[in-house]
Amino acid sequence: MVATLERTRRDELVAEVRRFVETNPIDTIPHELDARFEWLVGYQHRLHQAGLAVPSWPERYGGRGLPPAEAIVVLEELGRARSPELINFVAVEVVAPALMAFVDEARLSRWLPAIASADEVWCQLFSEPDAGSDLASLRTRATESGDGWTISGRKVWSTWAQFAGKGLLLARTGTIESRHRGITAFVIDMEHPGVEVRPLVTMTGTAEFAEVTFDDVPVGPDRVVGDVGKGWSVALLMLANERGPYALRRAAVIRAAMEGVRDLARSSSSRPARSKALDAYIAMWMLDRRIASVAADIEARRPVGDDAPITKMTLTIAEQKVYEAAQDLLGMAGIVGLDGGWTEGWLYSRAASIYGGSAQIQRNVIGERILGLPPEPRPAE
């Protein structure tokens, strides 16, 4: 994807990643959740020691200081090798960029090295049971208390929250009517009394997500990220990063799955199933074009911008079509789950049009902000 990187340097990085993958096999990942989590923490430790976990971060934060073009090669090659997603991917890809933009050096030096090595796992505390993709309607409240705050409310669909030491939380510090303008971002200790975490089992059979309740949890003034009442800016930056560097690695994983679909299609005589494979190939081709543009923006250090929802939608469409094609090509083996993991991938892909902003919300943003279409009709206030 990165055209400006010298071929020799690219080959060196690819070889480095492949050596790591060969010496750190992934076929021993446990299925049971607690054991799986511990294995993935250890895997990120090894990635970090090899300089591959956060290659573009400054060395003082636990990174390697690689320029964007070289870091992109590392991310894409890890994805192509189907290297497991970083256990701390929420912190690395989404939370850390916001911290770097809005937090002072003293706190960055304390928090980021532990994120890079997975010595401390973080979660993201945005979604609420009654808010969904409409973050501006959140009701978790932060009330001033002495020189700090107390947090009360409920969050849901927080990845790895039951294992997290810290979380980045959005809470309302203004009135509900103030919507975007009355939100503040906080770093919160997940092990503090008053924080209750309830894992949620999904249809894949795992409890990767959790619901979190906060009952008058104290937070010091040094835990505010950015300015009070300006948390929406923090949230927008975090959402943009979900569709930036992380998108490159996710696209590489989907691309590797597409190669598997191609192999399945070659041995299938079902015309409808082979047609699904063609649909998946077209969606993957479109995603590759989009990811090439994202990579160019990252290499040039340009902000992701208003077209981030397009990246999100092309990722969602490609992922779902690739795994739908696999299920059709597998036939009965896919239905009963005797398929080497394809069924779990298909089940997980169904959530792609919900997490990180639902497909409906993304299409509205594309239509209204990019195409300039009339606003979607909304209920009267």
Disulfide bonds with the S-S distance in Angstrom:
none
